[in-house]
């Protein structure tokens, strides 16, 4: 059996994120008809954490791999245009949002992975199977972190109204989730052929990464 532990700290400057911005609308209906990826620069951010991993071997060709990660992230400095607040009726203007204190996108506080696998020799070949389980705590999908959306009515920054992220149509929080995958395979004695079967997301959870 083996055991490993590691710690890390990353300090970023001028980190770039991409937003999907509307660049064209239908003048009759106001519906979006064109999109473009737009870079947003975040001045300073930091990520640090601790990772633990272990490989445990048992009699009968059974092996268990374990991995745990604790992570903390923070945007320390960054004021950007809030693409969620685009006012199409006023030429696509947006409000400015201060992201300081927000978490980085897709940065779960806790992640845990386990893989149990077994190999056995049979008269006609080698049979192996594995079961994989993964837990990931809640995380934000974007740098906006479900913050309220401030809509402005002119280039002077006059506030028109404020809506919650969900109310405005920009839900940004993925709940904690557990996924389970499994696989089994059979390899012939001469190694000339192999048959495999896989099952992914056996718990049938809805998971968003973006």
N, C-alpha and C positions, 0 to 999 in steps of 0.2 A: 504494500500500500504506500501511497505517496501523499504528501500534504504540502501546499504552497500558500503563501500569503503575500500580498503586495499592496502598497499604497501609492497614490498618484495625486498630482496637483498640476492643473493646466491653467495658465493665465493668458487669455486671448486679448489681442488688440485689433481693432478694425475688422471684426468678424462680420461676414456677409451672409444674409439670409435672402431667400427669394419669395416674393409674393406673386400671386396671380392677380393682375390688375385688368380692369375693363378698359379697353381703348376705343371702343366703338359701340354705339347704341342705335336702336331703331328709332328714328325721330317720331314715328307715329305712336309706338307703344311704350317706348322707354326701356324696352328689353335689351339686355346686353347681346351684342352680336360679334364682338371681337375681344380677344384676350391677349395678354402678353406677360411674360415673367419679368418682374422688376426687382433689381437688387436693392436691399436695404442694409445700410451699414450700421452696426452696433459698435460703439466706441470701445467698451471694455466688458469682459465677462470672465468668469472663472468656473472651473469644474474640479472637484476633488472627491476622493473616495477610497474605499478599501475593498479589495477582492480576495476571497478565500476559495480555494479549490482543493479537491481531494479525489484520488482514485483508489477505490477499495476492491480488493480481489478476494474472492471466496472459493472454497473447494467446488469442483464440478464445473469449472470454466464459467463462473458467474462473476461479473464485474459491475461495480456501481460507480458512476462518475457524478460528483457533486460540485456545484459552483454557486457561490453567493456573492452578490455585489451590492454594496451600499454606496450611494452616489448623492452628492449635493451640487447644485449648480445655481449660479446667480448672474444676472445681467447687472453689472455695476454702473454702466453709463451708456445711454443711448436714447436719443430723441429722433423719431422717424415719422414719416407720413403714415397715417393709419389708413391703409388701403380699404379697410372695411367701411370707412365713412364716405366713400366717394359720392359726391353730389353730381349726378349726371346732368341735372337741369342747370347747373352753374358751371359747366365746362369741365367737370370731373375733379373739382377741388376736394381736398381732404384736410381733415384736422391733423394736428401734431400730437403724438402720444409719447410720454416719457416711460420707457420700459424698465427703468432702474428698479431693482428688487424682484423682477420677474424671474422665473425659472427658464432655462433653455428648453427649446422644443424637444419632445420625445425623451426627456430625462427623468426616468422613474427613480424614486428614492431607493427602492429595493427590488432586486431581481434575483430569482432563485431558479436554478436548472438542475434536473436530475435525470440520469440515463441509466437504466438497468438493462444489461444485455447478457445473453447466454448462448453458448455454442456447444453443440453435441454432435458426435460422430455416429452416423447410422450405417447400416450395411450397404446402402445405395448412395450415400453422399453425406454432406455436412449440412446440418440444420442450424440456423441461427435466428434469433429474434431479439428485438429491443423495444423497450417502452420508454418514452421520453415525456417528462412533465416539466412545465415551465410556469412560474408565477412572476408577474410583473405588477408592481403597484401603480397607482394612477399617475397619469402624466398629461401634460398639455401638448396639443398638436402644433401650435405655433407660438411665436414669441409674445403674442398678445395676452395669453394666460386668462382668457375669459373676462378681460377687463371691459368696462362699459364702453360703448361706441358713442363718440361725440360727433354729431353732424353739424356742420357749419353752413351758413347761407351765402357767405361772400369771402373774398380774398383777405379781408381785414380780420377774419376769424370770429365773426359774430356767431354765437352758438344758436342753432335753430332748435335742436332737441337732443336729448340723450336717451339711449336705449341700452338695456342689458345685452350682452353678447348673444345669448340664446334668443332673446326676443327679436334681435336684429337679423337673425338668421346665420349667426356665426358661432355655433357651439364648438367649444375648443378643448373639452376635457374628456379624455378616455378613462373610463373607470378601471380599477384594478381587475386583472383577469388571470385565469389559469387555463392553459391549453395542454392537451394531451395528444400525443402522436404515437403510433405503434407501427412496427414493421416486422416481417418475417421473410426469410429467404432459404432456398435450398440449392446447394451447389453439388453438381455430379462428382463422382469419385475421380474422374479424369480431368475435371475442371473445364470441360468443353461447353457446358451450359449451366445457366443459373436461372431460377424462377424467384421472383420477388412479389410481395404484396405490401402495400402501404395504406395506412389510414391517417389522415391529417385532421386536426381540430375535432377530435372525437366528442368533445363536449358541446360542439356546435355553438361556440361563442361568436358574437359579432365584435370584430376588432378593427379599429381604424388606426392607420399609421400616418395619415395626412389629411 
